[in-house]
Amino acid sequence: MSHPEDKSITKPEVVDEGIERTRDRNIYSPKTDIIEMKDQYFVIADVPGVDEKGVNITLEKNVLKIEAHSNLDHPQEYSSVLMEYGLGDYSRSFVISDQIDREKIEAIVKDGVLKLVLPKAEPARTQMISVKAG
């Protein structure tokens, strides 16, 4: 059981993007880990209550945007003992570099955890450019 003076428990960060929404719910910035491996990056985000139908991932220019819609609701007339995350939707954006092979990005969601696989692009190779007589 947590004590009120326990500083290790943080409240979820509510995102206010200044965008009009059709759902009357808070939007949270999901807690995320980014892991670099030899040939790929992993982005792992906590999105409780979200399944594959509730996730939208877009890549526009260099911005990778994750939007997730939760279908979780508390039962009516509940009494909260401890809440470490809020109910709502999720939004998070990342700027990615040209090191990422955009055509091979994969996303998997399971048990409220979204995992993105961002393969690294192969280094640009030297190319010979043929010259034609004009």
Biotite code that builds the C-alpha atoms (Angstrom):
import biotite.structure as struc

atoms = struc.array([
    struc.Atom([0.000, 0.000, 0.000], chain_id="A", res_id=1, res_name="MET", atom_name="CA", element="C"),
    struc.Atom([1.340, 3.401, -0.934], chain_id="A", res_id=2, res_name="SER", atom_name="CA", element="C"),
    struc.Atom([1.704, 6.204, 1.578], chain_id="A", res_id=3, res_name="HIS", atom_name="CA", element="C"),
    struc.Atom([0.823, 9.835, 0.740], chain_id="A", res_id=4, res_name="PRO", atom_name="CA", element="C"),
    struc.Atom([4.437, 10.886, 1.239], chain_id="A", res_id=5, res_name="GLU", atom_name="CA", element="C"),
    struc.Atom([5.670, 8.229, -1.241], chain_id="A", res_id=6, res_name="ASP", atom_name="CA", element="C"),
    struc.Atom([7.145, 10.212, -4.157], chain_id="A", res_id=7, res_name="LYS", atom_name="CA", element="C"),
    struc.Atom([7.742, 7.140, -6.336], chain_id="A", res_id=8, res_name="SER", atom_name="CA", element="C"),
    struc.Atom([4.172, 7.186, -7.669], chain_id="A", res_id=9, res_name="ILE", atom_name="CA", element="C"),
    struc.Atom([3.627, 9.777, -10.345], chain_id="A", res_id=10, res_name="THR", atom_name="CA", element="C"),
    struc.Atom([0.432, 10.947, -11.938], chain_id="A", res_id=11, res_name="LYS", atom_name="CA", element="C"),
    struc.Atom([-0.019, 10.289, -15.647], chain_id="A", res_id=12, res_name="PRO", atom_name="CA", element="C"),
    struc.Atom([0.854, 13.212, -17.884], chain_id="A", res_id=13, res_name="GLU", atom_name="CA", element="C"),
    struc.Atom([-2.227, 14.712, -19.539], chain_id="A", res_id=14, res_name="VAL", atom_name="CA", element="C"),
    struc.Atom([-1.570, 15.998, -23.044], chain_id="A", res_id=15, res_name="VAL", atom_name="CA", element="C"),
    struc.Atom([-3.338, 19.131, -24.258], chain_id="A", res_id=16, res_name="ASP", atom_name="CA", element="C"),
    struc.Atom([-2.608, 19.525, -27.938], chain_id="A", res_id=17, res_name="GLU", atom_name="CA", element="C"),
    struc.Atom([-5.152, 22.311, -28.409], chain_id="A", res_id=18, res_name="GLY", atom_name="CA", element="C"),
    struc.Atom([-7.110, 20.116, -30.815], chain_id="A", res_id=19, res_name="ILE", atom_name="CA", element="C"),
    struc.Atom([-10.872, 19.802, -30.676], chain_id="A", res_id=20, res_name="GLU", atom_name="CA", element="C"),
    struc.Atom([-11.885, 16.249, -29.846], chain_id="A", res_id=21, res_name="ARG", atom_name="CA", element="C"),
    struc.Atom([-15.070, 14.321, -30.439], chain_id="A", res_id=22, res_name="THR", atom_name="CA", element="C"),
    struc.Atom([-14.515, 12.108, -27.375], chain_id="A", res_id=23, res_name="ARG", atom_name="CA", element="C"),
    struc.Atom([-14.934, 13.682, -23.952], chain_id="A", res_id=24, res_name="ASP", atom_name="CA", element="C"),
    struc.Atom([-11.885, 11.968, -22.431], chain_id="A", res_id=25, res_name="ARG", atom_name="CA", element="C"),
    struc.Atom([-8.446, 12.961, -21.263], chain_id="A", res_id=26, res_name="ASN", atom_name="CA", element="C"),
    struc.Atom([-5.526, 12.283, -23.585], chain_id="A", res_id=27, res_name="ILE", atom_name="CA", element="C"),
    struc.Atom([-2.404, 10.948, -21.883], chain_id="A", res_id=28, res_name="TYR", atom_name="CA", element="C"),
    struc.Atom([1.186, 10.696, -23.005], chain_id="A", res_id=29, res_name="SER", atom_name="CA", element="C"),
    struc.Atom([1.944, 6.969, -22.647], chain_id="A", res_id=30, res_name="PRO", atom_name="CA", element="C"),
    struc.Atom([5.068, 5.934, -20.753], chain_id="A", res_id=31, res_name="LYS", atom_name="CA", element="C"),
    struc.Atom([7.504, 4.783, -23.413], chain_id="A", res_id=32, res_name="THR", atom_name="CA", element="C"),
    struc.Atom([10.844, 2.983, -23.645], chain_id="A", res_id=33, res_name="ASP", atom_name="CA", element="C"),
    struc.Atom([13.082, 3.240, -26.713], chain_id="A", res_id=34, res_name="ILE", atom_name="CA", element="C"),
    struc.Atom([15.666, 0.505, -27.120], chain_id="A", res_id=35, res_name="ILE", atom_name="CA", element="C"),
    struc.Atom([18.438, 0.478, -29.729], chain_id="A", res_id=36, res_name="GLU", atom_name="CA", element="C"),
    struc.Atom([19.751, -2.796, -31.102], chain_id="A", res_id=37, res_name="MET", atom_name="CA", element="C"),
    struc.Atom([22.356, -3.406, -33.804], chain_id="A", res_id=38, res_name="LYS", atom_name="CA", element="C"),
    struc.Atom([19.877, -3.364, -36.687], chain_id="A", res_id=39, res_name="ASP", atom_name="CA", element="C"),
    struc.Atom([16.671, -1.880, -35.269], chain_id="A", res_id=40, res_name="GLN", atom_name="CA", element="C"),
    struc.Atom([14.991, 0.254, -32.636], chain_id="A", res_id=41, res_name="TYR", atom_name="CA", element="C"),
    struc.Atom([12.102, -0.844, -30.428], chain_id="A", res_id=42, res_name="PHE", atom_name="CA", element="C"),
    struc.Atom([9.532, 1.640, -29.138], chain_id="A", res_id=43, res_name="VAL", atom_name="CA", element="C"),
    struc.Atom([7.483, 0.144, -26.296], chain_id="A", res_id=44, res_name="ILE", atom_name="CA", element="C"),
    struc.Atom([4.519, 2.159, -24.997], chain_id="A", res_id=45, res_name="ALA", atom_name="CA", element="C"),
    struc.Atom([2.049, 1.402, -22.200], chain_id="A", res_id=46, res_name="ASP", atom_name="CA", element="C"),
    struc.Atom([-1.511, 1.827, -23.491], chain_id="A", res_id=47, res_name="VAL", atom_name="CA", element="C"),
    struc.Atom([-3.833, 0.093, -20.986], chain_id="A", res_id=48, res_name="PRO", atom_name="CA", element="C"),
    struc.Atom([-7.212, -0.902, -22.372], chain_id="A", res_id=49, res_name="GLY", atom_name="CA", element="C"),
    struc.Atom([-6.186, -0.569, -26.026], chain_id="A", res_id=50, res_name="VAL", atom_name="CA", element="C"),
    struc.Atom([-6.432, -3.315, -28.650], chain_id="A", res_id=51, res_name="ASP", atom_name="CA", element="C"),
    struc.Atom([-5.301, -3.396, -32.281], chain_id="A", res_id=52, res_name="GLU", atom_name="CA", element="C"),
    struc.Atom([-8.528, -1.736, -33.476], chain_id="A", res_id=53, res_name="LYS", atom_name="CA", element="C"),
    struc.Atom([-7.901, 1.270, -31.243], chain_id="A", res_id=54, res_name="GLY", atom_name="CA", element="C"),
    struc.Atom([-4.397, 2.160, -32.455], chain_id="A", res_id=55, res_name="VAL", atom_name="CA", element="C"),
    struc.Atom([-3.569, 4.600, -35.249], chain_id="A", res_id=56, res_name="ASN", atom_name="CA", element="C"),
    struc.Atom([0.062, 5.095, -36.213], chain_id="A", res_id=57, res_name="ILE", atom_name="CA", element="C"),
    struc.Atom([1.030, 7.607, -38.860], chain_id="A", res_id=58, res_name="THR", atom_name="CA", element="C"),
    struc.Atom([4.342, 8.652, -40.337], chain_id="A", res_id=59, res_name="LEU", atom_name="CA", element="C"),
    struc.Atom([4.315, 12.044, -42.006], chain_id="A", res_id=60, res_name="GLU", atom_name="CA", element="C"),
    struc.Atom([7.627, 13.506, -43.089], chain_id="A", res_id=61, res_name="LYS", atom_name="CA", element="C"),
    struc.Atom([9.829, 12.671, -40.077], chain_id="A", res_id=62, res_name="ASN", atom_name="CA", element="C"),
    struc.Atom([7.098, 12.580, -37.415], chain_id="A", res_id=63, res_name="VAL", atom_name="CA", element="C"),
    struc.Atom([5.902, 9.202, -36.160], chain_id="A", res_id=64, res_name="LEU", atom_name="CA", element="C"),
    struc.Atom([2.601, 9.736, -34.320], chain_id="A", res_id=65, res_name="LYS", atom_name="CA", element="C"),
    struc.Atom([0.908, 7.182, -32.079], chain_id="A", res_id=66, res_name="ILE", atom_name="CA", element="C"),
    struc.Atom([-2.761, 7.649, -31.205], chain_id="A", res_id=67, res_name="GLU", atom_name="CA", element="C"),
    struc.Atom([-4.565, 5.021, -29.154], chain_id="A", res_id=68, res_name="ALA", atom_name="CA", element="C"),
    struc.Atom([-8.164, 4.902, -27.990], chain_id="A", res_id=69, res_name="HIS", atom_name="CA", element="C"),
    struc.Atom([-9.013, 2.996, -24.828], chain_id="A", res_id=70, res_name="SER", atom_name="CA", element="C"),
    struc.Atom([-12.320, 1.259, -24.292], chain_id="A", res_id=71, res_name="ASN", atom_name="CA", element="C"),
    struc.Atom([-11.815, 0.810, -20.555], chain_id="A", res_id=72, res_name="LEU", atom_name="CA", element="C"),
    struc.Atom([-14.319, 2.394, -18.196], chain_id="A", res_id=73, res_name="ASP", atom_name="CA", element="C"),
    struc.Atom([-14.662, 2.132, -14.461], chain_id="A", res_id=74, res_name="HIS", atom_name="CA", element="C"),
    struc.Atom([-17.825, 0.506, -13.162], chain_id="A", res_id=75, res_name="PRO", atom_name="CA", element="C"),
    struc.Atom([-20.438, 2.936, -11.912], chain_id="A", res_id=76, res_name="GLN", atom_name="CA", element="C"),
    struc.Atom([-20.347, 3.773, -8.221], chain_id="A", res_id=77, res_name="GLU", atom_name="CA", element="C"),
    struc.Atom([-16.793, 2.516, -7.747], chain_id="A", res_id=78, res_name="TYR", atom_name="CA", element="C"),
    struc.Atom([-14.458, 3.521, -4.983], chain_id="A", res_id=79, res_name="SER", atom_name="CA", element="C"),
    struc.Atom([-10.839, 3.918, -6.066], chain_id="A", res_id=80, res_name="SER", atom_name="CA", element="C"),
    struc.Atom([-8.209, 2.597, -3.660], chain_id="A", res_id=81, res_name="VAL", atom_name="CA", element="C"),
    struc.Atom([-5.162, 3.290, -5.873], chain_id="A", res_id=82, res_name="LEU", atom_name="CA", element="C"),
    struc.Atom([-4.957, 4.506, -9.466], chain_id="A", res_id=83, res_name="MET", atom_name="CA", element="C"),
    struc.Atom([-1.570, 4.620, -11.179], chain_id="A", res_id=84, res_name="GLU", atom_name="CA", element="C"),
    struc.Atom([-2.939, 5.517, -14.594], chain_id="A", res_id=85, res_name="TYR", atom_name="CA", element="C"),
    struc.Atom([-5.937, 7.505, -15.721], chain_id="A", res_id=86, res_name="GLY", atom_name="CA", element="C"),
    struc.Atom([-8.653, 6.344, -18.050], chain_id="A", res_id=87, res_name="LEU", atom_name="CA", element="C"),
    struc.Atom([-8.594, 8.025, -21.398], chain_id="A", res_id=88, res_name="GLY", atom_name="CA", element="C"),
    struc.Atom([-6.868, 7.971, -24.738], chain_id="A", res_id=89, res_name="ASP", atom_name="CA", element="C"),
    struc.Atom([-3.168, 8.226, -25.611], chain_id="A", res_id=90, res_name="TYR", atom_name="CA", element="C"),
    struc.Atom([-1.102, 10.362, -27.942], chain_id="A", res_id=91, res_name="SER", atom_name="CA", element="C"),
    struc.Atom([2.653, 10.569, -28.462], chain_id="A", res_id=92, res_name="ARG", atom_name="CA", element="C"),
    struc.Atom([4.858, 11.781, -31.307], chain_id="A", res_id=93, res_name="SER", atom_name="CA", element="C"),
    struc.Atom([8.503, 11.152, -32.153], chain_id="A", res_id=94, res_name="PHE", atom_name="CA", element="C"),
    struc.Atom([10.799, 12.687, -34.724], chain_id="A", res_id=95, res_name="VAL", atom_name="CA", element="C"),
    struc.Atom([12.681, 9.944, -36.540], chain_id="A", res_id=96, res_name="ILE", atom_name="CA", element="C"),
    struc.Atom([15.784, 10.232, -38.664], chain_id="A", res_id=97, res_name="SER", atom_name="CA", element="C"),
    struc.Atom([16.627, 8.924, -42.101], chain_id="A", res_id=98, res_name="ASP", atom_name="CA", element="C"),
    struc.Atom([18.318, 5.991, -40.346], chain_id="A", res_id=99, res_name="GLN", atom_name="CA", element="C"),
    struc.Atom([14.910, 4.270, -40.194], chain_id="A", res_id=100, res_name="ILE", atom_name="CA", element="C"),
    struc.Atom([13.652, 2.094, -43.059], chain_id="A", res_id=101, res_name="ASP", atom_name="CA", element="C"),
    struc.Atom([10.163, 3.577, -43.263], chain_id="A", res_id=102, res_name="ARG", atom_name="CA", element="C"),
    struc.Atom([8.799, 0.753, -45.447], chain_id="A", res_id=103, res_name="GLU", atom_name="CA", element="C"),
    struc.Atom([9.500, -1.923, -42.836], chain_id="A", res_id=104, res_name="LYS", atom_name="CA", element="C"),
    struc.Atom([8.097, -0.404, -39.628], chain_id="A", res_id=105, res_name="ILE", atom_name="CA", element="C"),
    struc.Atom([5.916, -2.907, -37.734], chain_id="A", res_id=106, res_name="GLU", atom_name="CA", element="C"),
    struc.Atom([3.483, -2.456, -34.850], chain_id="A", res_id=107, res_name="ALA", atom_name="CA", element="C"),
    struc.Atom([2.060, -5.032, -32.447], chain_id="A", res_id=108, res_name="ILE", atom_name="CA", element="C"),
    struc.Atom([-0.267, -4.431, -29.494], chain_id="A", res_id=109, res_name="VAL", atom_name="CA", element="C"),
    struc.Atom([-0.867, -7.066, -26.842], chain_id="A", res_id=110, res_name="LYS", atom_name="CA", element="C"),
    struc.Atom([-2.193, -6.832, -23.287], chain_id="A", res_id=111, res_name="ASP", atom_name="CA", element="C"),
    struc.Atom([-2.085, -3.013, -23.275], chain_id="A", res_id=112, res_name="GLY", atom_name="CA", element="C"),
    struc.Atom([1.496, -2.756, -24.534], chain_id="A", res_id=113, res_name="VAL", atom_name="CA", element="C"),
    struc.Atom([2.271, -1.327, -27.980], chain_id="A", res_id=114, res_name="LEU", atom_name="CA", element="C"),
    struc.Atom([5.551, -2.453, -29.531], chain_id="A", res_id=115, res_name="LYS", atom_name="CA", element="C"),
    struc.Atom([6.929, -0.752, -32.626], chain_id="A", res_id=116, res_name="LEU", atom_name="CA", element="C"),
    struc.Atom([9.848, -2.231, -34.540], chain_id="A", res_id=117, res_name="VAL", atom_name="CA", element="C"),
    struc.Atom([11.800, 0.383, -36.499], chain_id="A", res_id=118, res_name="LEU", atom_name="CA", element="C"),
    struc.Atom([14.443, -1.323, -38.638], chain_id="A", res_id=119, res_name="PRO", atom_name="CA", element="C"),
    struc.Atom([17.555, 0.692, -39.409], chain_id="A", res_id=120, res_name="LYS", atom_name="CA", element="C"),
    struc.Atom([18.065, 1.531, -43.053], chain_id="A", res_id=121, res_name="ALA", atom_name="CA", element="C"),
    struc.Atom([21.108, 0.157, -44.760], chain_id="A", res_id=122, res_name="GLU", atom_name="CA", element="C"),
    struc.Atom([23.862, 2.725, -45.210], chain_id="A", res_id=123, res_name="PRO", atom_name="CA", element="C"),
    struc.Atom([23.837, 4.484, -48.557], chain_id="A", res_id=124, res_name="ALA", atom_name="CA", element="C"),
    struc.Atom([26.137, 2.724, -50.971], chain_id="A", res_id=125, res_name="ARG", atom_name="CA", element="C"),
    struc.Atom([28.382, 4.376, -53.498], chain_id="A", res_id=126, res_name="THR", atom_name="CA", element="C"),
    struc.Atom([26.728, 4.348, -56.899], chain_id="A", res_id=127, res_name="GLN", atom_name="CA", element="C"),
    struc.Atom([28.266, 4.851, -60.285], chain_id="A", res_id=128, res_name="MET", atom_name="CA", element="C"),
    struc.Atom([26.301, 7.320, -62.389], chain_id="A", res_id=129, res_name="ILE", atom_name="CA", element="C"),
    struc.Atom([26.592, 6.732, -66.095], chain_id="A", res_id=130, res_name="SER", atom_name="CA", element="C"),
    struc.Atom([27.350, 9.745, -68.245], chain_id="A", res_id=131, res_name="VAL", atom_name="CA", element="C"),
    struc.Atom([25.792, 10.025, -71.699], chain_id="A", res_id=132, res_name="LYS", atom_name="CA", element="C"),
    struc.Atom([27.031, 12.101, -74.598], chain_id="A", res_id=133, res_name="ALA", atom_name="CA", element="C"),
    struc.Atom([24.785, 15.065, -75.224], chain_id="A", res_id=134, res_name="GLY", atom_name="CA", element="C"),
])
